[in-house]
Amino acid sequence: MGTIISKENIEVIQQLKKEGKTIVLCHGVFDLVHPGHIIHFQEAKKLGDILVVSVTAAKYVRKGPGRPYFDDEMRLKFLEAIACIDYVMLSEGYTVDDIVEAIKPDFYVKGKEYAKPEDDITGKIDSEADLVRRHGGDIAYTAGQVFSSTRLINHALPVFSPDVKAFMEGFHQEYGMEDMKKYTERMRGLKVLVVGDVIVDEYIFCSVQGLMSKDMGYSARYQDMEQYLGGSLAVARHLASFSDYVTLMGVVGNEENFHSRMLDELSNKMRVDLTYSSQFQTIVKKRYVTLNEKREEVDKIFAVNNLPMPMAIDKEAMDKFKSSLHAAIDSYDAVVLCDFGHGLVDREVMELVQEKSKFLALNCQTNSSNYGKNLITKYRRADVFALDQRELGLAFSEYQGEEKESLLKLAKHFGSCGWLTQGSKGATAVTHGQLRSCPAFTLKVKDTIGAGDAFFAIAGLAAAAGAPIEVGTFLGNVAGALAANIMGNKEAVEKVNVLKYASTLLNI
């Protein structure tokens, strides 16, 4: 029977190593312990004297919403009860690196499914092996039968809705992980230009105290404030995890604090070709929110937006932006246009992008500042498009319930395919006069802000890479589900996490 230890008393293992004991390390999520794990641990123990098993803490698990199914304490207890394990500990990190650095194992043991680096979705096995060897150890692979915790959990426990299970049963008959890897690899080689409004999302966290004593307004206590890169910046960050060449073009003000934070947070793979204007103030959208800790959700109280008036960008800055766009657009495989209706995308920019883009992915958004004015039908060309239910209804002045007809009409308008995002209902794709629905892949939602942008970014890029509409819809919904469990646009949706969650779903 094992002993649960913390990183604070890891010196117990360090002392055993000094005494000449051979230390063996296994690492994983171990969400559901099964016979394959037992065999894995037994074979690992034969390599040395002391078997240590580290468990990825829940907050670092990237297998999709709702995973791990069992919490940290329960997973540690599962492993503690296994006779061949000597020590169990929680790994507070995305990788096993800190554990390896601390105990310097003689052997780091993985299952045989990791023996081929090309089969490792995370892409970490080579770097993990190198780290172990730098500390004098080596990596080994057990040869026991491979079981899937994910498959067992998906089939035995209420992780997914019946709609998701029914959809995946049909989808898996046509597509598998090899298809996802193939198309995401194609995405990697595309040169992508993102054009659109740069926005800063500011979250002011408050606790609502009640109504003001003399008025009917809310009274709230200030707690904290965070800022995230939103708008076209958020879309570009998602794309930069999939494509090795992403460039963002837009107009921003000269705020030094914003520029320094932007440079700190943007991926090295992402190129920024922004036009700076001393007469323009970067768009800031302030959201006053409360954090419902019990449900792990964000509730919005109200919003205050610092928005330019239409066409408030000075002529000198606009001319410079247009000149840069005109000079660069021909060299990109795909243009991702994020028209948030705040003045950047005027008639001239619209025409330039429609005329010169080799492949155009279009998102034209309606919000409180342009309600009923920034309609997607003002465009005449898009190779793919994405919009939500409200935007579709406004585009054709039609009521809810007429969405199918409106979506078909919009696809005919562009002569292309696209998607209607439907929040908790998932998304509907339209192609060649046919509608194909895909349910939402999560029942757990922290914050809906940014989920639609993540869907659009990945689904649009998949289409640009030649993926069938079904694959784009699937990957877009995976990205949207992950984004719905990120506070605002605090983090980009990473390719490795999309593939991990795709693998989870394909094991239903």
C-alpha positions as CSV (number, residue, x, y, z in Angstrom):
1,M,0.0,0.0,0.0
2,G,1.3,3.4,-1.0
3,T,1.8,6.6,1.0
4,I,0.5,9.9,-0.1
5,I,3.1,12.7,0.2
6,S,3.3,16.3,-0.8
7,K,6.0,18.1,-2.7
8,E,6.9,19.7,0.7
9,N,8.1,16.4,2.1
10,I,9.5,15.0,-1.1
11,E,12.9,14.8,0.6
12,V,11.7,11.3,1.8
13,I,12.2,10.0,-1.8
14,Q,15.4,12.1,-2.2
15,Q,16.9,10.4,0.9
16,L,16.0,6.9,-0.4
17,K,17.9,7.8,-3.7
18,K,20.9,8.9,-1.7
19,E,20.8,5.5,0.1
20,G,21.2,3.8,-3.2
21,K,17.6,2.9,-3.9
22,T,16.5,2.8,-7.5
23,I,13.7,5.2,-8.0
24,V,11.0,4.5,-10.6
25,L,8.5,7.2,-11.6
26,C,5.1,6.8,-13.4
27,H,3.0,9.9,-14.2
28,G,-0.5,10.5,-15.5
29,V,-4.1,11.6,-14.9
30,F,-5.3,8.2,-13.7
31,D,-8.9,9.3,-13.8
32,L,-10.2,5.8,-13.5
33,V,-7.8,3.0,-12.4
34,H,-8.2,-0.1,-14.5
35,P,-6.4,-3.4,-15.1
36,G,-4.1,-1.8,-17.6
37,H,-2.8,0.6,-15.0
38,I,-2.2,-2.2,-12.5
39,I,-0.1,-4.1,-15.0
40,H,1.7,-0.9,-15.9
41,F,2.6,-0.3,-12.2
42,Q,3.6,-3.9,-11.6
43,E,6.0,-3.9,-14.6
44,A,7.4,-0.5,-13.6
45,K,8.1,-1.7,-10.1
46,K,10.3,-4.6,-11.4
47,L,12.7,-1.9,-12.7
48,G,13.7,-0.6,-9.3
49,D,13.2,-0.5,-5.5
50,I,10.8,2.4,-5.0
51,L,7.8,3.2,-7.2
52,V,6.5,6.8,-7.2
53,V,3.3,7.7,-9.0
54,S,2.6,11.4,-9.6
55,V,-0.9,12.5,-10.5
56,T,-1.8,15.6,-12.6
57,A,-3.8,18.0,-10.5
58,A,-7.3,18.5,-11.9
59,K,-6.8,22.2,-12.8
60,Y,-4.0,21.2,-15.2
61,V,-5.8,18.3,-16.9
62,R,-6.7,19.2,-20.5
63,K,-9.0,16.4,-21.6
64,G,-12.0,18.7,-22.0
65,P,-14.8,20.0,-19.7
66,G,-15.9,17.6,-17.0
67,R,-12.5,15.8,-16.9
68,P,-11.1,14.5,-14.7
69,Y,-14.3,12.9,-13.6
70,F,-12.8,12.1,-10.1
71,D,-11.2,14.9,-8.0
72,D,-7.6,15.0,-6.8
73,E,-8.3,13.4,-3.5
74,M,-10.2,10.5,-4.9
75,R,-7.6,9.7,-7.6
76,L,-4.8,9.8,-5.0
77,K,-6.8,7.4,-2.8
78,F,-7.3,5.0,-5.7
79,L,-3.5,4.8,-6.2
80,E,-2.7,4.7,-2.5
81,A,-4.5,1.4,-2.2
82,I,-2.4,-0.4,-4.8
83,A,0.2,-2.7,-3.2
84,C,3.1,-2.2,-5.6
85,I,3.1,1.6,-5.3
86,D,5.3,3.1,-2.6
87,Y,4.5,6.8,-2.8
88,V,1.8,8.8,-4.5
89,M,1.9,12.6,-5.0
90,L,0.0,15.4,-6.7
91,S,1.8,17.2,-9.6
92,E,1.0,20.9,-9.6
93,G,1.8,21.7,-13.2
94,Y,1.0,21.0,-16.8
95,T,4.0,18.7,-17.2
96,V,5.9,16.2,-15.1
97,D,9.1,18.3,-15.3
98,D,9.0,19.6,-11.7
99,I,8.6,16.1,-10.3
100,V,11.5,14.9,-12.4
101,E,13.7,17.8,-11.3
102,A,12.9,17.1,-7.7
103,I,13.4,13.3,-7.4
104,K,15.7,12.6,-10.5
105,P,14.2,9.1,-11.1
106,D,16.4,6.3,-12.4
107,F,13.5,5.3,-14.7
108,Y,10.6,7.2,-16.0
109,V,8.0,4.7,-17.2
110,K,5.2,5.2,-19.7
111,G,2.9,2.8,-21.5
112,K,3.8,1.3,-24.9
113,E,1.3,3.7,-26.6
114,Y,4.0,6.4,-26.0
115,A,6.9,4.5,-27.5
116,K,6.3,6.2,-30.9
117,P,6.6,10.0,-30.4
118,E,4.4,10.6,-33.5
119,D,1.5,9.0,-31.7
120,D,1.8,11.3,-28.7
121,I,-0.8,14.1,-29.0
122,T,0.9,16.2,-26.4
123,G,4.2,16.2,-28.2
124,K,5.9,16.1,-24.8
125,I,7.3,12.6,-24.6
126,D,10.7,13.5,-26.3
127,S,11.3,16.5,-24.0
128,E,10.3,14.5,-20.9
129,A,12.8,11.7,-21.9
130,D,15.5,14.2,-22.5
131,L,15.0,15.8,-19.1
132,V,15.1,12.4,-17.3
133,R,18.4,11.5,-19.1
134,R,20.0,14.9,-18.3
135,H,19.5,13.9,-14.6
136,G,21.1,10.5,-15.1
137,G,17.9,8.4,-15.6
138,D,16.3,6.8,-18.6
139,I,12.8,6.2,-20.0
140,A,11.2,2.8,-20.3
141,Y,7.9,1.6,-21.8
142,T,5.7,-1.2,-20.4
143,A,4.3,-3.8,-22.7
144,G,1.0,-4.6,-21.1
145,Q,-2.4,-4.5,-22.7
146,V,-3.5,-0.9,-23.4
147,F,-6.9,0.0,-21.8
148,S,-8.5,3.4,-22.2
149,S,-9.7,5.3,-19.1
150,T,-11.4,7.7,-21.3
151,R,-13.4,5.1,-23.2
152,L,-14.4,3.4,-19.9
153,I,-15.5,6.7,-18.3
154,N,-17.4,7.8,-21.5
155,H,-19.3,4.5,-21.6
156,A,-19.9,3.9,-17.9
157,L,-20.4,7.3,-16.4
158,P,-22.8,10.3,-17.2
159,V,-20.1,12.5,-18.7
160,F,-21.9,13.4,-22.0
161,S,-25.5,13.9,-22.9
162,P,-27.4,11.4,-25.1
163,D,-27.3,13.9,-27.9
164,V,-23.5,14.0,-27.9
165,K,-23.2,10.2,-27.7
166,A,-25.6,9.8,-30.6
167,F,-23.8,12.4,-32.7
168,M,-20.3,10.9,-32.0
169,E,-21.5,7.4,-32.9
170,G,-22.3,8.6,-36.4
171,F,-19.3,10.9,-36.7
172,H,-16.8,8.3,-35.6
173,Q,-18.0,6.0,-38.5
174,E,-16.7,8.6,-40.9
175,Y,-13.8,10.3,-39.1
176,G,-11.1,9.4,-36.5
177,M,-8.1,10.9,-34.8
178,E,-5.9,10.3,-37.9
179,D,-8.2,12.7,-39.8
180,M,-8.0,15.3,-37.0
181,K,-4.2,15.1,-37.1
182,K,-4.1,15.2,-40.9
183,Y,-6.2,18.4,-41.1
184,T,-4.6,20.2,-38.2
185,E,-1.2,19.4,-39.8
186,R,-2.4,21.1,-42.9
187,M,-3.5,24.1,-40.9
188,R,0.0,24.4,-39.6
189,G,1.4,25.2,-43.1
190,L,-1.1,28.0,-43.9
191,K,-0.2,31.6,-43.9
192,V,-3.1,33.4,-42.2
193,L,-3.9,37.1,-42.1
194,V,-6.3,38.3,-39.4
195,V,-7.9,41.6,-40.0
196,G,-10.3,43.3,-37.5
197,D,-11.0,45.5,-34.5
198,V,-8.5,45.1,-31.6
199,I,-10.4,45.0,-28.3
200,V,-9.3,44.8,-24.6
201,D,-11.8,43.0,-22.4
202,E,-11.7,44.3,-18.8
203,Y,-13.4,42.2,-16.1
204,I,-14.2,44.0,-12.9
205,F,-15.0,41.4,-10.3
206,C,-17.5,42.5,-7.7
207,S,-19.7,41.0,-5.0
208,V,-23.3,42.3,-5.2
209,Q,-24.5,43.8,-1.9
210,G,-28.0,44.5,-3.0
211,L,-29.9,47.6,-4.1
212,M,-28.8,51.1,-3.3
213,S,-30.7,52.5,-0.4
214,K,-32.2,55.5,-2.3
215,D,-32.3,54.2,-5.8
216,M,-33.1,51.0,-7.6
217,G,-29.5,50.4,-8.9
218,Y,-27.2,47.7,-7.8
219,S,-24.7,48.2,-5.0
220,A,-21.5,46.1,-5.4
221,R,-18.2,45.8,-3.6
222,Y,-15.1,45.9,-5.8
223,Q,-12.8,42.8,-5.5
224,D,-10.4,42.7,-8.4
225,M,-9.8,43.6,-12.0
226,E,-8.3,41.6,-14.9
227,Q,-7.7,42.6,-18.6
228,Y,-7.7,40.1,-21.5
229,L,-6.8,40.5,-25.2
230,G,-10.1,40.3,-27.1
231,G,-11.6,40.9,-30.5
232,S,-9.3,40.1,-33.4
233,L,-6.4,39.6,-31.0
234,A,-8.2,36.7,-29.3
235,V,-9.0,35.2,-32.7
236,A,-5.4,35.5,-33.8
237,R,-4.1,33.9,-30.6
238,H,-6.3,30.9,-31.2
239,L,-5.1,30.6,-34.8
240,A,-1.4,30.9,-33.8
241,S,-1.7,27.6,-31.9
242,F,-2.6,25.9,-35.2
243,S,-0.8,27.8,-37.9
244,D,3.0,28.6,-37.8
245,Y,2.4,31.9,-39.7
246,V,-0.3,34.2,-38.3
247,T,-0.3,38.0,-38.8
248,L,-2.7,40.5,-37.2
249,M,-3.5,43.8,-38.8
250,G,-5.6,46.6,-37.2
251,V,-5.4,50.0,-35.6
252,V,-4.7,50.7,-32.0
253,G,-4.0,53.7,-29.8
254,N,-0.6,54.6,-28.3
255,E,-1.3,53.3,-24.8
256,E,2.1,52.0,-23.5
257,N,0.7,49.7,-20.8
258,F,-1.5,47.9,-23.4
259,H,1.4,47.5,-25.9
260,S,3.7,46.0,-23.3
261,R,1.1,43.5,-22.1
262,M,0.2,42.6,-25.6
263,L,3.8,41.8,-26.5
264,D,4.2,39.7,-23.3
265,E,1.1,37.6,-24.0
266,L,1.3,37.0,-27.7
267,S,2.7,33.8,-29.1
268,N,6.2,34.0,-30.7
269,K,4.6,32.5,-33.8
270,M,2.2,35.4,-34.2
271,R,3.2,38.5,-36.1
272,V,1.7,41.9,-35.3
273,D,1.4,44.5,-38.0
274,L,-0.6,47.2,-36.2
275,T,-1.0,50.8,-37.1
276,Y,-0.6,53.1,-34.1
277,S,-2.5,56.3,-33.8
278,S,-2.0,59.1,-31.2
279,Q,-5.6,60.3,-32.0
280,F,-7.3,56.9,-31.4
281,Q,-8.0,55.1,-28.2
282,T,-7.9,51.3,-28.2
283,I,-11.4,49.8,-27.6
284,V,-11.9,48.7,-24.0
285,K,-15.0,46.8,-23.0
286,K,-15.6,46.8,-19.3
287,R,-17.7,44.0,-17.8
288,Y,-18.7,44.1,-14.2
289,V,-19.1,40.5,-13.0
290,T,-19.6,38.3,-10.0
291,L,-17.9,34.9,-9.7
292,N,-20.3,32.2,-8.7
293,E,-17.8,29.9,-7.0
294,K,-20.4,27.1,-6.3
295,R,-21.2,26.8,-10.0
296,E,-17.8,28.0,-11.2
297,E,-19.5,30.5,-13.5
298,V,-19.4,34.2,-14.2
299,D,-22.5,36.2,-13.8
300,K,-22.5,39.6,-15.6
301,I,-24.0,42.6,-13.8
302,F,-23.5,45.3,-16.5
303,A,-21.1,46.6,-19.1
304,V,-19.4,49.9,-19.8
305,N,-17.7,50.2,-23.2
306,N,-15.1,52.7,-24.3
307,L,-15.9,52.6,-28.0
308,P,-15.0,55.0,-30.8
309,M,-17.8,56.6,-32.7
310,P,-18.1,55.1,-36.2
311,M,-15.2,56.2,-38.4
312,A,-13.5,57.8,-35.4
313,I,-10.1,56.5,-36.6
314,D,-8.1,59.4,-38.0
315,K,-7.6,59.5,-41.7
316,E,-3.8,59.3,-41.5
317,A,-3.9,56.0,-39.5
318,M,-6.6,54.5,-41.7
319,D,-4.7,55.3,-44.9
320,K,-1.6,53.7,-43.4
321,F,-3.5,50.6,-42.3
322,K,-5.1,50.3,-45.8
323,S,-1.8,50.7,-47.5
324,S,-0.2,47.9,-45.4
325,L,-3.2,45.7,-46.0
326,H,-3.1,46.2,-49.7
327,A,0.6,45.4,-49.9
328,A,0.4,42.3,-47.8
329,I,-2.9,40.5,-48.6
330,D,-1.8,38.7,-51.7
331,S,0.9,36.8,-49.8
332,Y,-1.5,35.0,-47.5
333,D,-3.3,31.7,-48.0
334,A,-6.3,32.8,-46.0
335,V,-7.8,36.0,-44.6
336,V,-9.8,35.8,-41.4
337,L,-12.0,39.0,-41.2
338,C,-13.3,40.0,-37.7
339,D,-15.7,42.8,-38.3
340,F,-17.0,43.9,-34.9
341,G,-18.5,47.0,-36.4
342,H,-16.4,49.6,-34.6
343,G,-15.2,51.6,-37.6
344,L,-12.1,49.7,-38.8
345,V,-13.7,47.8,-41.6
346,D,-15.2,50.5,-43.8
347,R,-16.5,50.1,-47.4
348,E,-13.0,50.4,-48.9
349,V,-11.5,47.7,-46.6
350,M,-14.5,45.5,-47.3
351,E,-14.0,45.7,-51.0
352,L,-10.2,45.1,-50.7
353,V,-10.6,42.0,-48.6
354,Q,-13.4,40.6,-50.8
355,E,-11.4,41.3,-54.0
356,K,-7.9,40.2,-52.9
357,S,-8.3,37.3,-50.4
358,K,-7.4,33.9,-51.8
359,F,-9.7,32.4,-49.1
360,L,-12.0,34.5,-46.9
361,A,-13.4,33.5,-43.6
362,L,-15.9,36.1,-42.4
363,N,-17.3,36.9,-39.0
364,C,-19.5,40.1,-38.9
365,Q,-20.8,40.7,-35.4
366,T,-23.7,42.5,-34.0
367,N,-23.3,44.1,-30.6
368,S,-24.9,46.8,-28.5
369,S,-23.0,49.6,-30.3
370,N,-24.1,48.6,-33.8
371,Y,-27.4,46.7,-33.2
372,G,-29.2,46.2,-36.5
373,K,-26.5,48.0,-38.5
374,N,-23.5,45.7,-38.9
375,L,-25.2,43.0,-40.9
376,I,-23.3,40.2,-42.6
377,T,-25.4,40.7,-45.8
378,K,-23.5,43.9,-46.6
379,Y,-20.8,41.5,-47.8
380,R,-21.1,39.9,-51.2
381,R,-18.3,37.3,-50.8
382,A,-17.1,34.8,-48.2
383,D,-15.7,31.3,-48.7
384,V,-16.9,30.4,-45.2
385,F,-18.9,32.4,-42.6
386,A,-20.0,32.2,-39.0
387,L,-22.7,34.1,-37.1
388,D,-25.0,33.5,-34.2
389,Q,-28.8,33.3,-34.0
390,R,-29.4,37.0,-33.3
391,E,-27.2,38.1,-36.1
392,L,-28.9,35.7,-38.5
393,G,-32.3,37.0,-37.5
394,L,-31.3,40.6,-37.9
395,A,-29.7,39.9,-41.3
396,F,-33.1,38.8,-42.8
397,S,-35.5,40.6,-40.4
398,E,-36.9,37.2,-39.4
399,Y,-38.0,35.7,-36.2
400,Q,-36.6,32.8,-34.3
401,G,-37.9,29.6,-35.7
402,E,-37.1,30.6,-39.2
403,E,-33.3,29.9,-38.8
404,K,-33.1,27.0,-41.2
405,E,-34.5,29.0,-44.1
406,S,-32.4,32.0,-43.2
407,L,-29.2,30.0,-43.0
408,L,-29.9,28.4,-46.4
409,K,-30.6,31.9,-47.8
410,L,-27.3,33.3,-46.5
411,A,-25.3,30.3,-47.9
412,K,-27.0,30.9,-51.3
413,H,-26.2,34.7,-51.0
414,F,-22.5,33.9,-50.7
415,G,-22.5,30.7,-52.7
416,S,-20.5,29.0,-50.0
417,C,-20.7,27.2,-46.7
418,G,-20.8,28.4,-43.1
419,W,-22.0,27.9,-39.6
420,L,-24.7,29.1,-37.3
421,T,-23.5,29.0,-33.6
422,Q,-26.3,28.3,-31.2
423,G,-24.8,28.4,-27.7
424,S,-25.9,25.5,-25.6
425,K,-27.4,23.8,-28.7
426,G,-24.1,23.6,-30.5
427,A,-23.8,24.6,-34.1
428,T,-25.4,24.0,-37.5
429,A,-23.4,23.8,-40.7
430,V,-24.8,24.6,-44.1
431,T,-23.2,23.3,-47.3
432,H,-24.6,22.5,-50.7
433,G,-28.1,23.3,-49.6
434,Q,-27.9,20.8,-46.7
435,L,-28.0,21.5,-42.9
436,R,-25.9,19.4,-40.5
437,S,-26.2,20.0,-36.8
438,C,-23.6,19.3,-34.1
439,P,-24.5,19.4,-30.4
440,A,-22.5,21.4,-27.8
441,F,-19.7,19.4,-26.3
442,T,-20.0,20.7,-22.8
443,L,-22.6,21.0,-20.1
444,K,-20.2,23.0,-17.9
445,V,-19.8,26.7,-18.8
446,K,-17.7,29.2,-16.9
447,D,-18.0,32.1,-19.3
448,T,-19.6,32.3,-22.8
449,I,-17.5,35.4,-23.9
450,G,-15.1,34.3,-26.6
451,A,-16.6,30.8,-27.2
452,G,-18.0,31.9,-30.6
453,D,-14.7,33.5,-31.6
454,A,-12.9,30.3,-30.8
455,F,-15.4,28.3,-32.9
456,F,-15.0,30.6,-35.8
457,A,-11.2,30.7,-35.7
458,I,-10.7,26.9,-35.7
459,A,-13.7,26.0,-38.0
460,G,-12.7,28.6,-40.5
461,L,-9.0,27.5,-40.5
462,A,-10.1,23.9,-40.9
463,A,-12.1,24.9,-44.0
464,A,-9.1,26.8,-45.4
465,A,-7.1,23.6,-44.9
466,G,-9.5,21.7,-47.1
467,A,-11.3,19.8,-44.3
468,P,-14.8,18.6,-44.9
469,I,-17.5,20.8,-43.3
470,E,-18.2,18.1,-40.7
471,V,-14.6,18.1,-39.5
472,G,-14.6,21.9,-39.3
473,T,-17.8,21.9,-37.3
474,F,-16.5,19.2,-35.0
475,L,-13.2,20.9,-34.3
476,G,-14.9,24.3,-34.0
477,N,-17.3,22.9,-31.4
478,V,-14.4,21.4,-29.5
479,A,-12.7,24.7,-29.4
480,G,-15.9,26.5,-28.4
481,A,-16.4,24.0,-25.5
482,L,-12.9,24.6,-24.3
483,A,-13.2,28.4,-24.6
484,A,-16.5,28.4,-22.6
485,N,-14.5,27.1,-19.7
486,I,-11.9,29.9,-19.9
487,M,-12.5,33.2,-18.2
488,G,-13.1,35.6,-21.0
489,N,-10.2,35.5,-23.4
490,K,-7.6,35.0,-20.6
491,E,-6.0,32.1,-22.5
492,A,-6.0,31.0,-26.1
493,V,-7.4,27.6,-27.1
494,E,-4.3,25.5,-27.6
495,K,-4.0,22.9,-30.4
496,V,-2.9,20.2,-28.1
497,N,-6.0,20.6,-25.9
498,V,-8.3,20.6,-28.9
499,L,-6.7,17.3,-30.0
500,K,-6.9,15.8,-26.5
501,Y,-10.6,16.7,-26.2
502,A,-11.2,15.4,-29.7
503,S,-9.6,12.1,-28.7
504,T,-11.8,12.0,-25.6
505,L,-15.0,12.5,-27.8
506,L,-13.9,10.0,-30.4
507,N,-13.6,7.4,-27.6
508,I,-17.3,7.7,-26.8
